[in-house]
Structures are given as C-alpha cells and as structure tokens.
C-alpha cells in the first residue's frame, strides 16, 4: 500500500515541471508572444547544461 503512494507521489513530482512549462507557454501565447520549439531549445539546452555542470562540480567537490 505504501509503495503505491510513494510511486504516485514520485510520478506527480515528475510531472510538475512539465505542467509549469505548458502553462507558461500558454500564458505567453495568450499575451501575444508565442514560444516556438526552437526558441525553447535555445534557452533550455544551455540552462540544462549549466545546471548539470554546477551539480557535477558540487558533487565532485563534496564527495570525491
């Protein structure tokens, strides 16, 4: 029974960032500034790489 609740909470937690992205894209489109896929990639990929680099650096300094 507990495993079902843990699995549900993990799946909901995994969905929140996606829901926020969809909501932000919808709000931008209603405001007359649609966000295309390539625009999203131009911002999202560098942000992801910087985030991963910082996290990797922290883990390396902290635990190695």
mmCIF file of the N, C-alpha and C atoms, coordinates in Angstrom:
data_MODEL
# 
_entry.id   MODEL 
# 
loop_
_atom_site.group_PDB 
_atom_site.id 
_atom_site.type_symbol 
_atom_site.label_atom_id 
_atom_site.label_alt_id 
_atom_site.label_comp_id 
_atom_site.label_asym_id 
_atom_site.label_entity_id 
_atom_site.label_seq_id 
_atom_site.pdbx_PDB_ins_code 
_atom_site.Cartn_x 
_atom_site.Cartn_y 
_atom_site.Cartn_z 
_atom_site.occupancy 
_atom_site.B_iso_or_equiv 
_atom_site.pdbx_formal_charge 
_atom_site.auth_seq_id 
_atom_site.auth_comp_id 
_atom_site.auth_asym_id 
_atom_site.auth_atom_id 
_atom_site.pdbx_PDB_model_num 
ATOM 1   N N  . UNK A 1 1  ? 0.827  -1.192 0.000   1.00 0.00 ? 1  UNK A N  1 
ATOM 2   C CA . UNK A 1 1  ? 0.000  0.000  0.000   1.00 0.00 ? 1  UNK A CA 1 
ATOM 3   C C  . UNK A 1 1  ? 0.875  1.262  0.000   1.00 0.00 ? 1  UNK A C  1 
ATOM 4   N N  . UNK A 1 2  ? 1.907  1.273  0.829   1.00 0.00 ? 2  UNK A N  1 
ATOM 5   C CA . UNK A 1 2  ? 2.793  2.431  0.891   1.00 0.00 ? 2  UNK A CA 1 
ATOM 6   C C  . UNK A 1 2  ? 3.523  2.636  -0.424  1.00 0.00 ? 2  UNK A C  1 
ATOM 7   N N  . UNK A 1 3  ? 3.916  1.548  -1.061  1.00 0.00 ? 3  UNK A N  1 
ATOM 8   C CA . UNK A 1 3  ? 4.630  1.653  -2.337  1.00 0.00 ? 3  UNK A CA 1 
ATOM 9   C C  . UNK A 1 3  ? 3.773  2.334  -3.389  1.00 0.00 ? 3  UNK A C  1 
ATOM 10  N N  . UNK A 1 4  ? 2.467  2.102  -3.357  1.00 0.00 ? 4  UNK A N  1 
ATOM 11  C CA . UNK A 1 4  ? 1.577  2.738  -4.319  1.00 0.00 ? 4  UNK A CA 1 
ATOM 12  C C  . UNK A 1 4  ? 1.569  4.242  -4.120  1.00 0.00 ? 4  UNK A C  1 
ATOM 13  N N  . UNK A 1 5  ? 1.518  4.690  -2.865  1.00 0.00 ? 5  UNK A N  1 
ATOM 14  C CA . UNK A 1 5  ? 1.513  6.122  -2.587  1.00 0.00 ? 5  UNK A CA 1 
ATOM 15  C C  . UNK A 1 5  ? 2.851  6.766  -2.931  1.00 0.00 ? 5  UNK A C  1 
ATOM 16  N N  . UNK A 1 6  ? 3.939  6.077  -2.658  1.00 0.00 ? 6  UNK A N  1 
ATOM 17  C CA . UNK A 1 6  ? 5.264  6.602  -2.986  1.00 0.00 ? 6  UNK A CA 1 
ATOM 18  C C  . UNK A 1 6  ? 5.407  6.721  -4.500  1.00 0.00 ? 6  UNK A C  1 
ATOM 19  N N  . UNK A 1 7  ? 4.984  5.692  -5.228  1.00 0.00 ? 7  UNK A N  1 
ATOM 20  C CA . UNK A 1 7  ? 5.033  5.739  -6.684  1.00 0.00 ? 7  UNK A CA 1 
ATOM 21  C C  . UNK A 1 7  ? 4.185  6.868  -7.236  1.00 0.00 ? 7  UNK A C  1 
ATOM 22  N N  . UNK A 1 8  ? 3.002  7.064  -6.665  1.00 0.00 ? 8  UNK A N  1 
ATOM 23  C CA . UNK A 1 8  ? 2.127  8.153  -7.115  1.00 0.00 ? 8  UNK A CA 1 
ATOM 24  C C  . UNK A 1 8  ? 2.761  9.506  -6.850  1.00 0.00 ? 8  UNK A C  1 
ATOM 25  N N  . UNK A 1 9  ? 3.335  9.687  -5.673  1.00 0.00 ? 9  UNK A N  1 
ATOM 26  C CA . UNK A 1 9  ? 3.930  10.982 -5.349  1.00 0.00 ? 9  UNK A CA 1 
ATOM 27  C C  . UNK A 1 9  ? 5.139  11.266 -6.234  1.00 0.00 ? 9  UNK A C  1 
ATOM 28  N N  . UNK A 1 10 ? 5.926  10.238 -6.552  1.00 0.00 ? 10 UNK A N  1 
ATOM 29  C CA . UNK A 1 10 ? 7.063  10.440 -7.444  1.00 0.00 ? 10 UNK A CA 1 
ATOM 30  C C  . UNK A 1 10 ? 6.603  10.788 -8.850  1.00 0.00 ? 10 UNK A C  1 
ATOM 31  N N  . UNK A 1 11 ? 5.540  10.159 -9.320  1.00 0.00 ? 11 UNK A N  1 
ATOM 32  C CA . UNK A 1 11 ? 5.059  10.460 -10.672 1.00 0.00 ? 11 UNK A CA 1 
ATOM 33  C C  . UNK A 1 11 ? 4.478  11.865 -10.734 1.00 0.00 ? 11 UNK A C  1 
ATOM 34  N N  . UNK A 1 12 ? 3.796  12.305 -9.692  1.00 0.00 ? 12 UNK A N  1 
ATOM 35  C CA . UNK A 1 12 ? 3.249  13.669 -9.673  1.00 0.00 ? 12 UNK A CA 1 
ATOM 36  C C  . UNK A 1 12 ? 4.390  14.671 -9.616  1.00 0.00 ? 12 UNK A C  1 
ATOM 37  N N  . UNK A 1 13 ? 5.389  14.399 -8.797  1.00 0.00 ? 13 UNK A N  1 
ATOM 38  C CA . UNK A 1 13 ? 6.533  15.308 -8.698  1.00 0.00 ? 13 UNK A CA 1 
ATOM 39  C C  . UNK A 1 13 ? 7.244  15.417 -10.037 1.00 0.00 ? 13 UNK A C  1 
ATOM 40  N N  . UNK A 1 14 ? 7.310  14.333 -10.776 1.00 0.00 ? 14 UNK A N  1 
ATOM 41  C CA . UNK A 1 14 ? 7.962  14.322 -12.077 1.00 0.00 ? 14 UNK A CA 1 
ATOM 42  C C  . UNK A 1 14 ? 7.171  15.144 -13.093 1.00 0.00 ? 14 UNK A C  1 
ATOM 43  N N  . UNK A 1 15 ? 5.864  15.230 -12.946 1.00 0.00 ? 15 UNK A N  1 
ATOM 44  C CA . UNK A 1 15 ? 5.016  15.931 -13.912 1.00 0.00 ? 15 UNK A CA 1 
ATOM 45  C C  . UNK A 1 15 ? 4.976  17.439 -13.684 1.00 0.00 ? 15 UNK A C  1 
ATOM 46  N N  . UNK A 1 16 ? 5.247  17.925 -12.482 1.00 0.00 ? 16 UNK A N  1 
ATOM 47  C CA . UNK A 1 16 ? 5.090  19.360 -12.204 1.00 0.00 ? 16 UNK A CA 1 
ATOM 48  C C  . UNK A 1 16 ? 5.911  20.255 -13.118 1.00 0.00 ? 16 UNK A C  1 
ATOM 49  N N  . UNK A 1 17 ? 7.191  19.978 -13.365 1.00 0.00 ? 17 UNK A N  1 
ATOM 50  C CA . UNK A 1 17 ? 7.926  20.871 -14.271 1.00 0.00 ? 17 UNK A CA 1 
ATOM 51  C C  . UNK A 1 17 ? 7.315  20.935 -15.665 1.00 0.00 ? 17 UNK A C  1 
ATOM 52  N N  . UNK A 1 18 ? 6.830  19.817 -16.152 1.00 0.00 ? 18 UNK A N  1 
ATOM 53  C CA . UNK A 1 18 ? 6.203  19.795 -17.466 1.00 0.00 ? 18 UNK A CA 1 
ATOM 54  C C  . UNK A 1 18 ? 4.942  20.635 -17.470 1.00 0.00 ? 18 UNK A C  1 
ATOM 55  N N  . UNK A 1 19 ? 4.139  20.513 -16.432 1.00 0.00 ? 19 UNK A N  1 
ATOM 56  C CA . UNK A 1 19 ? 2.907  21.293 -16.350 1.00 0.00 ? 19 UNK A CA 1 
ATOM 57  C C  . UNK A 1 19 ? 3.206  22.782 -16.278 1.00 0.00 ? 19 UNK A C  1 
ATOM 58  N N  . UNK A 1 20 ? 4.241  23.148 -15.547 1.00 0.00 ? 20 UNK A N  1 
ATOM 59  C CA . UNK A 1 20 ? 4.601  24.567 -15.469 1.00 0.00 ? 20 UNK A CA 1 
ATOM 60  C C  . UNK A 1 20 ? 5.058  25.094 -16.817 1.00 0.00 ? 20 UNK A C  1 
ATOM 61  N N  . UNK A 1 21 ? 5.808  24.292 -17.570 1.00 0.00 ? 21 UNK A N  1 
ATOM 62  C CA . UNK A 1 21 ? 6.257  24.718 -18.899 1.00 0.00 ? 21 UNK A CA 1 
ATOM 63  C C  . UNK A 1 21 ? 5.077  24.919 -19.836 1.00 0.00 ? 21 UNK A C  1 
ATOM 64  N N  . UNK A 1 22 ? 4.124  24.005 -19.798 1.00 0.00 ? 22 UNK A N  1 
ATOM 65  C CA . UNK A 1 22 ? 2.941  24.121 -20.652 1.00 0.00 ? 22 UNK A CA 1 
ATOM 66  C C  . UNK A 1 22 ? 2.125  25.348 -20.254 1.00 0.00 ? 22 UNK A C  1 
ATOM 67  N N  . UNK A 1 23 ? 1.974  25.581 -18.958 1.00 0.00 ? 23 UNK A N  1 
ATOM 68  C CA . UNK A 1 23 ? 1.220  26.747 -18.504 1.00 0.00 ? 23 UNK A CA 1 
ATOM 69  C C  . UNK A 1 23 ? 1.913  28.047 -18.909 1.00 0.00 ? 23 UNK A C  1 
ATOM 70  N N  . UNK A 1 24 ? 3.229  28.094 -18.778 1.00 0.00 ? 24 UNK A N  1 
ATOM 71  C CA . UNK A 1 24 ? 3.964  29.299 -19.168 1.00 0.00 ? 24 UNK A CA 1 
ATOM 72  C C  . UNK A 1 24 ? 3.864  29.542 -20.668 1.00 0.00 ? 24 UNK A C  1 
ATOM 73  N N  . UNK A 1 25 ? 3.936  28.484 -21.460 1.00 0.00 ? 25 UNK A N  1 
ATOM 74  C CA . UNK A 1 25 ? 3.806  28.631 -22.917 1.00 0.00 ? 25 UNK A CA 1 
ATOM 75  C C  . UNK A 1 25 ? 2.415  29.119 -23.280 1.00 0.00 ? 25 UNK A C  1 
ATOM 76  N N  . UNK A 1 26 ? 1.402  28.611 -22.614 1.00 0.00 ? 26 UNK A N  1 
ATOM 77  C CA . UNK A 1 26 ? 0.031  29.052 -22.860 1.00 0.00 ? 26 UNK A CA 1 
ATOM 78  C C  . UNK A 1 26 ? -0.175 30.512 -22.489 1.00 0.00 ? 26 UNK A C  1 
ATOM 79  N N  . UNK A 1 27 ? 0.380  30.931 -21.359 1.00 0.00 ? 27 UNK A N  1 
ATOM 80  C CA . UNK A 1 27 ? 0.252  32.328 -20.939 1.00 0.00 ? 27 UNK A CA 1 
ATOM 81  C C  . UNK A 1 27 ? 0.990  33.249 -21.902 1.00 0.00 ? 27 UNK A C  1 
ATOM 82  N N  . UNK A 1 28 ? 2.156  32.821 -22.381 1.00 0.00 ? 28 UNK A N  1 
ATOM 83  C CA . UNK A 1 28 ? 2.910  33.637 -23.335 1.00 0.00 ? 28 UNK A CA 1 
ATOM 84  C C  . UNK A 1 28 ? 2.147  33.771 -24.649 1.00 0.00 ? 28 UNK A C  1 
ATOM 85  N N  . UNK A 1 29 ? 1.516  32.677 -25.071 1.00 0.00 ? 29 UNK A N  1 
ATOM 86  C CA . UNK A 1 29 ? 0.756  32.728 -26.323 1.00 0.00 ? 29 UNK A CA 1 
ATOM 87  C C  . UNK A 1 29 ? -0.450 33.649 -26.194 1.00 0.00 ? 29 UNK A C  1 
ATOM 88  N N  . UNK A 1 30 ? -1.145 33.597 -25.052 1.00 0.00 ? 30 UNK A N  1 
ATOM 89  C CA . UNK A 1 30 ? -2.286 34.498 -24.834 1.00 0.00 ? 30 UNK A CA 1 
ATOM 90  C C  . UNK A 1 30 ? -1.861 35.948 -24.779 1.00 0.00 ? 30 UNK A C  1 
ATOM 91  N N  . UNK A 1 31 ? -0.623 36.190 -24.343 1.00 0.00 ? 31 UNK A N  1 
ATOM 92  C CA . UNK A 1 31 ? -0.113 37.555 -24.267 1.00 0.00 ? 31 UNK A CA 1 
ATOM 93  C C  . UNK A 1 31 ? 0.418  38.029 -25.618 1.00 0.00 ? 31 UNK A C  1 
ATOM 94  N N  . UNK A 1 32 ? 0.333  37.176 -26.642 1.00 0.00 ? 32 UNK A N  1 
ATOM 95  C CA . UNK A 1 32 ? 0.776  37.567 -27.966 1.00 0.00 ? 32 UNK A CA 1 
ATOM 96  C C  . UNK A 1 32 ? 2.247  37.319 -28.237 1.00 0.00 ? 32 UNK A C  1 
ATOM 97  N N  . UNK A 1 33 ? 2.907  36.538 -27.382 1.00 0.00 ? 33 UNK A N  1 
ATOM 98  C CA . UNK A 1 33 ? 4.334  36.222 -27.559 1.00 0.00 ? 33 UNK A CA 1 
ATOM 99  C C  . UNK A 1 33 ? 4.526  34.711 -27.520 1.00 0.00 ? 33 UNK A C  1 
ATOM 100 N N  . UNK A 1 34 ? 4.115  34.015 -28.580 1.00 0.00 ? 34 UNK A N  1 
ATOM 101 C CA . UNK A 1 34 ? 4.239  32.546 -28.563 1.00 0.00 ? 34 UNK A CA 1 
ATOM 102 C C  . UNK A 1 34 ? 5.699  32.098 -28.492 1.00 0.00 ? 34 UNK A C  1 
ATOM 103 N N  . UNK A 1 35 ? 5.915  30.990 -27.822 1.00 0.00 ? 35 UNK A N  1 
ATOM 104 C CA . UNK A 1 35 ? 7.254  30.423 -27.669 1.00 0.00 ? 35 UNK A CA 1 
ATOM 105 C C  . UNK A 1 35 ? 7.330  29.201 -28.572 1.00 0.00 ? 35 UNK A C  1 
ATOM 106 N N  . UNK A 1 36 ? 8.157  29.265 -29.600 1.00 0.00 ? 36 UNK A N  1 
ATOM 107 C CA . UNK A 1 36 ? 8.337  28.134 -30.511 1.00 0.00 ? 36 UNK A CA 1 
ATOM 108 C C  . UNK A 1 36 ? 9.302  27.115 -29.922 1.00 0.00 ? 36 UNK A C  1 
ATOM 109 N N  . UNK A 1 37 ? 9.340  25.961 -30.552 1.00 0.00 ? 37 UNK A N  1 
ATOM 110 C CA . UNK A 1 37 ? 10.187 24.883 -30.060 1.00 0.00 ? 37 UNK A CA 1 
ATOM 111 C C  . UNK A 1 37 ? 11.663 25.254 -30.122 1.00 0.00 ? 37 UNK A C  1 
ATOM 112 N N  . UNK A 1 38 ? 12.084 25.868 -31.224 1.00 0.00 ? 38 UNK A N  1 
ATOM 113 C CA . UNK A 1 38 ? 13.497 26.238 -31.362 1.00 0.00 ? 38 UNK A CA 1 
ATOM 114 C C  . UNK A 1 38 ? 13.885 27.316 -30.348 1.00 0.00 ? 38 UNK A C  1 
ATOM 115 N N  . UNK A 1 39 ? 12.991 28.250 -30.079 1.00 0.00 ? 39 UNK A N  1 
ATOM 116 C CA . UNK A 1 39 ? 13.257 29.262 -29.053 1.00 0.00 ? 39 UNK A CA 1 
ATOM 117 C C  . UNK A 1 39 ? 13.410 28.599 -27.687 1.00 0.00 ? 39 UNK A C  1 
ATOM 118 N N  . UNK A 1 40 ? 12.529 27.644 -27.421 1.00 0.00 ? 40 UNK A N  1 
ATOM 119 C CA . UNK A 1 40 ? 12.604 26.908 -26.163 1.00 0.00 ? 40 UNK A CA 1 
ATOM 120 C C  . UNK A 1 40 ? 13.933 26.166 -26.052 1.00 0.00 ? 40 UNK A C  1 
ATOM 121 N N  . UNK A 1 41 ? 14.379 25.534 -27.163 1.00 0.00 ? 41 UNK A N  1 
ATOM 122 C CA . UNK A 1 41 ? 15.650 24.817 -27.147 1.00 0.00 ? 41 UNK A CA 1 
ATOM 123 C C  . UNK A 1 41 ? 16.833 25.757 -26.950 1.00 0.00 ? 41 UNK A C  1 
ATOM 124 N N  . UNK A 1 42 ? 16.795 26.929 -27.584 1.00 0.00 ? 42 UNK A N  1 
ATOM 125 C CA . UNK A 1 42 ? 17.905 27.876 -27.468 1.00 0.00 ? 42 UNK A CA 1 
ATOM 126 C C  . UNK A 1 42 ? 18.101 28.339 -26.031 1.00 0.00 ? 42 UNK A C  1 
ATOM 127 N N  . UNK A 1 43 ? 17.043 28.382 -25.266 1.00 0.00 ? 43 UNK A N  1 
ATOM 128 C CA . UNK A 1 43 ? 17.147 28.779 -23.861 1.00 0.00 ? 43 UNK A CA 1 
ATOM 129 C C  . UNK A 1 43 ? 17.318 27.550 -22.961 1.00 0.00 ? 43 UNK A C  1 
ATOM 130 N N  . UNK A 1 44 ? 16.577 26.493 -23.248 1.00 0.00 ? 44 UNK A N  1 
ATOM 131 C CA . UNK A 1 44 ? 16.544 25.329 -22.376 1.00 0.00 ? 44 UNK A CA 1 
ATOM 132 C C  . UNK A 1 44 ? 17.806 24.492 -22.360 1.00 0.00 ? 44 UNK A C  1 
ATOM 133 N N  . UNK A 1 45 ? 18.410 24.280 -23.511 1.00 0.00 ? 45 UNK A N  1 
ATOM 134 C CA . UNK A 1 45 ? 19.609 23.430 -23.574 1.00 0.00 ? 45 UNK A CA 1 
ATOM 135 C C  . UNK A 1 45 ? 20.784 24.063 -22.815 1.00 0.00 ? 45 UNK A C  1 
ATOM 136 N N  . UNK A 1 46 ? 21.100 25.350 -23.043 1.00 0.00 ? 46 UNK A N  1 
ATOM 137 C CA . UNK A 1 46 ? 22.188 25.936 -22.253 1.00 0.00 ? 46 UNK A CA 1 
ATOM 138 C C  . UNK A 1 46 ? 21.887 25.960 -20.745 1.00 0.00 ? 46 UNK A C  1 
ATOM 139 N N  . UNK A 1 47 ? 20.633 26.225 -20.398 1.00 0.00 ? 47 UNK A N  1 
ATOM 140 C CA . UNK A 1 47 ? 20.275 26.226 -18.973 1.00 0.00 ? 47 UNK A CA 1 
ATOM 141 C C  . UNK A 1 47 ? 20.462 24.843 -18.367 1.00 0.00 ? 47 UNK A C  1 
ATOM 142 N N  . UNK A 1 48 ? 20.091 23.814 -19.095 1.00 0.00 ? 48 UNK A N  1 
ATOM 143 C CA . UNK A 1 48 ? 20.270 22.439 -18.621 1.00 0.00 ? 48 UNK A CA 1 
ATOM 144 C C  . UNK A 1 48 ? 21.745 22.097 -18.477 1.00 0.00 ? 48 UNK A C  1 
ATOM 145 N N  . UNK A 1 49 ? 22.548 22.477 -19.454 1.00 0.00 ? 49 UNK A N  1 
ATOM 146 C CA . UNK A 1 49 ? 23.981 22.183 -19.402 1.00 0.00 ? 49 UNK A CA 1 
ATOM 147 C C  . UNK A 1 49 ? 24.663 22.894 -18.231 1.00 0.00 ? 49 UNK A C  1 
ATOM 148 N N  . UNK A 1 50 ? 24.322 24.154 -18.005 1.00 0.00 ? 50 UNK A N  1 
ATOM 149 C CA . UNK A 1 50 ? 24.898 24.883 -16.868 1.00 0.00 ? 50 UNK A CA 1 
ATOM 150 C C  . UNK A 1 50 ? 24.481 24.240 -15.556 1.00 0.00 ? 50 UNK A C  1 
ATOM 151 N N  . UNK A 1 51 ? 23.206 23.873 -15.447 1.00 0.00 ? 51 UNK A N  1 
ATOM 152 C CA . UNK A 1 51 ? 22.720 23.219 -14.235 1.00 0.00 ? 51 UNK A CA 1 
ATOM 153 C C  . UNK A 1 51 ? 23.450 21.902 -13.978 1.00 0.00 ? 51 UNK A C  1 
ATOM 154 N N  . UNK A 1 52 ? 23.630 21.102 -15.023 1.00 0.00 ? 52 UNK A N  1 
ATOM 155 C CA . UNK A 1 52 ? 24.339 19.833 -14.875 1.00 0.00 ? 52 UNK A CA 1 
ATOM 156 C C  . UNK A 1 52 ? 25.802 20.051 -14.521 1.00 0.00 ? 52 UNK A C  1 
ATOM 157 N N  . UNK A 1 53 ? 26.435 21.047 -15.120 1.00 0.00 ? 53 UNK A N  1 
ATOM 158 C CA . UNK A 1 53 ? 27.830 21.347 -14.823 1.00 0.00 ? 53 UNK A CA 1 
ATOM 159 C C  . UNK A 1 53 ? 28.006 21.771 -13.362 1.00 0.00 ? 53 UNK A C  1 
ATOM 160 N N  . UNK A 1 54 ? 27.125 22.632 -12.880 1.00 0.00 ? 54 UNK A N  1 
ATOM 161 C CA . UNK A 1 54 ? 27.205 23.067 -11.482 1.00 0.00 ? 54 UNK A CA 1 
ATOM 162 C C  . UNK A 1 54 ? 26.958 21.906 -10.520 1.00 0.00 ? 54 UNK A C  1 
ATOM 163 N N  . UNK A 1 55 ? 25.974 21.074 -10.826 1.00 0.00 ? 55 UNK A N  1 
ATOM 164 C CA . UNK A 1 55 ? 25.680 19.934 -9.959  1.00 0.00 ? 55 UNK A CA 1 
ATOM 165 C C  . UNK A 1 55 ? 26.844 18.940 -9.952  1.00 0.00 ? 55 UNK A C  1 
ATOM 166 N N  . UNK A 1 56 ? 27.430 18.692 -11.118 1.00 0.00 ? 56 UNK A N  1 
ATOM 167 C CA . UNK A 1 56 ? 28.569 17.783 -11.200 1.00 0.00 ? 56 UNK A CA 1 
ATOM 168 C C  . UNK A 1 56 ? 29.760 18.325 -10.418 1.00 0.00 ? 56 UNK A C  1 
ATOM 169 N N  . UNK A 1 57 ? 30.016 19.612 -10.553 1.00 0.00 ? 57 UNK A N  1 
ATOM 170 C CA . UNK A 1 57 ? 31.097 20.245 -9.802  1.00 0.00 ? 57 UNK A CA 1 
ATOM 171 C C  . UNK A 1 57 ? 30.884 20.147 -8.305  1.00 0.00 ? 57 UNK A C  1 
ATOM 172 N N  . UNK A 1 58 ? 29.653 20.395 -7.882  1.00 0.00 ? 58 UNK A N  1 
ATOM 173 C CA . UNK A 1 58 ? 29.349 20.303 -6.445  1.00 0.00 ? 58 UNK A CA 1 
ATOM 174 C C  . UNK A 1 58 ? 29.554 18.873 -5.936  1.00 0.00 ? 58 UNK A C  1 
ATOM 175 N N  . UNK A 1 59 ? 29.049 17.917 -6.662  1.00 0.00 ? 59 UNK A N  1 
ATOM 176 C CA . UNK A 1 59 ? 29.201 16.515 -6.232  1.00 0.00 ? 59 UNK A CA 1 
ATOM 177 C C  . UNK A 1 59 ? 30.686 16.124 -6.206  1.00 0.00 ? 59 UNK A C  1 
ATOM 178 N N  . UNK A 1 60 ? 31.441 16.556 -7.208  1.00 0.00 ? 60 UNK A N  1 
ATOM 179 C CA . UNK A 1 60 ? 32.864 16.233 -7.252  1.00 0.00 ? 60 UNK A CA 1 
ATOM 180 C C  . UNK A 1 60 ? 33.603 16.842 -6.064  1.00 0.00 ? 60 UNK A C  1 
ATOM 181 N N  . UNK A 1 61 ? 33.314 18.100 -5.751  1.00 0.00 ? 61 UNK A N  1 
ATOM 182 C CA . UNK A 1 61 ? 33.990 18.754 -4.633  1.00 0.00 ? 61 UNK A CA 1 
ATOM 183 C C  . UNK A 1 61 ? 33.535 18.203 -3.282  1.00 0.00 ? 61 UNK A C  1 
ATOM 184 N N  . UNK A 1 62 ? 32.287 17.878 -3.189  1.00 0.00 ? 62 UNK A N  1 
ATOM 185 C CA . UNK A 1 62 ? 31.734 17.463 -1.898  1.00 0.00 ? 62 UNK A CA 1 
ATOM 186 C C  . UNK A 1 62 ? 32.036 16.020 -1.566  1.00 0.00 ? 62 UNK A C  1 
ATOM 187 N N  . UNK A 1 63 ? 31.955 15.135 -2.539  1.00 0.00 ? 63 UNK A N  1 
ATOM 188 C CA . UNK A 1 63 ? 32.008 13.710 -2.235  1.00 0.00 ? 63 UNK A CA 1 
ATOM 189 C C  . UNK A 1 63 ? 33.234 12.980 -2.767  1.00 0.00 ? 63 UNK A C  1 
ATOM 190 N N  . UNK A 1 64 ? 34.050 13.620 -3.589  1.00 0.00 ? 64 UNK A N  1 
ATOM 191 C CA . UNK A 1 64 ? 35.220 12.917 -4.113  1.00 0.00 ? 64 UNK A CA 1 
ATOM 192 C C  . UNK A 1 64 ? 36.489 13.404 -3.493  1.00 0.00 ? 64 UNK A C  1 
# 
